[in-house]
Amino acid sequence: MACHGNNATAPSPGLAPGAGEIDCAAFARGFEMDGRIGEIVAGFDGPFFQAGLAGYSDAAMRIVARRHGCPYCVTEALLDRTLLAGGRGFAKADLGELHDNVPGGAEDHPLAGQIMGSDPDEMAAAVRKMVERNERADYPTAGFAAIDVNLACPVKKIKRKARGGHWLREPEGAIEILRAVREAAPEHMAATVKMRRSFDDTPEMLRSFERVFDAAYELGYAWVTVHARTVEQKYIGPSRWDVLRDLVARRGDRVIFGSGDIWNVHDVFRMLAYTGVSGVSIARGCIGNPWIFRQARQMLAGEAPTRPTIIEQRRALEEHFEISVAINGEKRASFMMRKFGIRFSTHHPRSEDVRRAFIGVKSLDEWRGVLNAFYGEAGEEMSVAGIRERRGGESVNMSA
Ligand SMILES: Cc1cc2nc3c(=O)[nH]c(=O)nc-3n(C[C@H](O)[C@H](O)[C@H](O)COP(=O)(O)O)c2cc1C
């Protein structure tokens, strides 16, 4: 699993000075989307998207998000070598899981496939694989609409080779990677970059960031998503929205997305208003919370954002469950749905009881039992046995 390391503790919201006073509802009502985004990626029609989230953002999470109004998703970072090896041999030791990066069909569109690696040639070969996959899918209505290069992941390099955010210490190498990927991708396919705001706060690293950031646009990248924490910060401490604001002020002619400290729908509009970015990447704020996308659309329409009712929570959990079993198979779905149940529980009036109940489940049938115990009997009855029968599988243990 990838980019979060073991210390991905949620920081307290670190808003920039003055951002707290912004009237998010009024800003959302009057908001006008940057028209270039929809021209670059057809169908990307809201100023926010679901970030790559290793270990979570598989096709099931993406499709549930889209059904709630998410206009665009990015897969988790997949190592170029994993892609080239067809997922074999690297699954445990390395980053990204191949099955989480498989596009989920027409409903999982538009989608960016994110890649990360150490070698420009391998990165280019990985891009060609993604393009081949598109040719087998119903592209352009399914498959990858864009390729996102990860220059952000803080997980340490192996065998002294840079990758992810560590490239920010070697700007010329990072630019080689960017050039190789852009040249390997067909012109009609957008290429984008995910970057940290710097490797650390030294003047040398701040200059490196600017060098790579500017080079990306010069090479033809459509936009950069800037996670406004340094690589050294990992996920701890505030995302520096003031740095984002300054970047936008200096490079306002470009499409820039912002990332970091988006915990609820108000943060989406607060970041847009405060920093002036064209769009916002929603990450930890949407795990177990697909309603953030519905709420964002409500606010854009001048309406008050509504919380999910228990029936809506049940429906979302059931949908997530069904898609997860269908795409992941029962064993992996067991593991995934336990995690998601725990995250969804925060919306329930008895959240602590529900959370504990999801923690304790050991099979998909027990998971279903928690749903029936806490979320009423409403909703379409979905039998695990039925899904299992269709797939010809057997019950599996959650601890697998
Ligand atoms: C569990 C987890 C996995 C992540 N995986 C990825 C990834 O694969 N690719 C990526 O670009 N960012 C990844 N990120 C970073 C997020 O996309 C985002 O930039 C970061 O969490 C900051 O936003 P937030 O503070 O609103 O969560 C991950 C973050 C977390 C917490």
Ligand as a Chemical Component Dictionary entry (heavy atoms), coordinates in Angstrom:
data_LIG
# 
_chem_comp.id                   LIG 
_chem_comp.type                 NON-POLYMER 
_chem_comp.pdbx_formal_charge   0 
_chem_comp.three_letter_code    LIG 
# 
loop_
_chem_comp_atom.comp_id 
_chem_comp_atom.atom_id 
_chem_comp_atom.alt_atom_id 
_chem_comp_atom.type_symbol 
_chem_comp_atom.charge 
_chem_comp_atom.model_Cartn_x 
_chem_comp_atom.model_Cartn_y 
_chem_comp_atom.model_Cartn_z 
_chem_comp_atom.pdbx_ordinal 
LIG C1  C1  C 0 -4.427 6.929  2.981  1  
LIG C2  C2  C 0 -3.905 7.888  1.973  2  
LIG C3  C3  C 0 -3.478 7.445  0.735  3  
LIG C4  C4  C 0 -3.020 8.355  -0.232 4  
LIG N1  N1  N 0 -2.646 7.895  -1.458 5  
LIG C5  C5  C 0 -2.326 8.774  -2.440 6  
LIG C6  C6  C 0 -2.021 8.335  -3.763 7  
LIG O1  O1  O 0 -1.985 7.129  -4.055 8  
LIG N2  N2  N 0 -1.778 9.287  -4.700 9  
LIG C7  C7  C 0 -1.809 10.640 -4.414 10 
LIG O2  O2  O 0 -1.606 11.472 -5.298 11 
LIG N3  N3  N 0 -2.047 11.067 -3.168 12 
LIG C8  C8  C 0 -2.320 10.177 -2.196 13 
LIG N4  N4  N 0 -2.601 10.642 -0.932 14 
LIG C9  C9  C 0 -2.573 12.089 -0.677 15 
LIG C10 C10 C 0 -3.935 12.733 -0.854 16 
LIG O3  O3  O 0 -4.374 12.639 -2.199 17 
LIG C11 C11 C 0 -3.926 14.207 -0.427 18 
LIG O4  O4  O 0 -3.047 14.938 -1.242 19 
LIG C12 C12 C 0 -3.515 14.384 1.030  20 
LIG O5  O5  O 0 -4.175 13.453 1.869  21 
LIG C13 C13 C 0 -3.802 15.808 1.519  22 
LIG O6  O6  O 0 -5.162 16.091 1.539  23 
LIG P1  P1  P 0 -6.041 16.050 2.912  24 
LIG O7  O7  O 0 -5.230 16.732 3.978  25 
LIG O8  O8  O 0 -7.305 16.821 2.539  26 
LIG O9  O9  O 0 -6.281 14.598 3.208  27 
LIG C14 C14 C 0 -2.989 9.736  0.060  28 
LIG C15 C15 C 0 -3.399 10.184 1.319  29 
LIG C16 C16 C 0 -3.839 9.296  2.271  30 
LIG C17 C17 C 0 -4.268 9.816  3.617  31 
# 
loop_
_chem_comp_bond.comp_id 
_chem_comp_bond.atom_id_1 
_chem_comp_bond.atom_id_2 
_chem_comp_bond.value_order 
_chem_comp_bond.pdbx_ordinal 
LIG C1  C2  SING 1  
LIG C2  C3  SING 2  
LIG C2  C16 DOUB 3  
LIG C3  C4  DOUB 4  
LIG C4  N1  SING 5  
LIG C4  C14 SING 6  
LIG N1  C5  DOUB 7  
LIG C5  C6  SING 8  
LIG C5  C8  SING 9  
LIG C6  O1  DOUB 10 
LIG C6  N2  SING 11 
LIG N2  C7  SING 12 
LIG C7  O2  DOUB 13 
LIG C7  N3  SING 14 
LIG N3  C8  DOUB 15 
LIG C8  N4  SING 16 
LIG N4  C9  SING 17 
LIG N4  C14 SING 18 
LIG C9  C10 SING 19 
LIG C10 O3  SING 20 
LIG C10 C11 SING 21 
LIG C11 O4  SING 22 
LIG C11 C12 SING 23 
LIG C12 O5  SING 24 
LIG C12 C13 SING 25 
LIG C13 O6  SING 26 
LIG O6  P1  SING 27 
LIG P1  O7  DOUB 28 
LIG P1  O8  SING 29 
LIG P1  O9  SING 30 
LIG C14 C15 DOUB 31 
LIG C15 C16 SING 32 
LIG C16 C17 SING 33 
# 
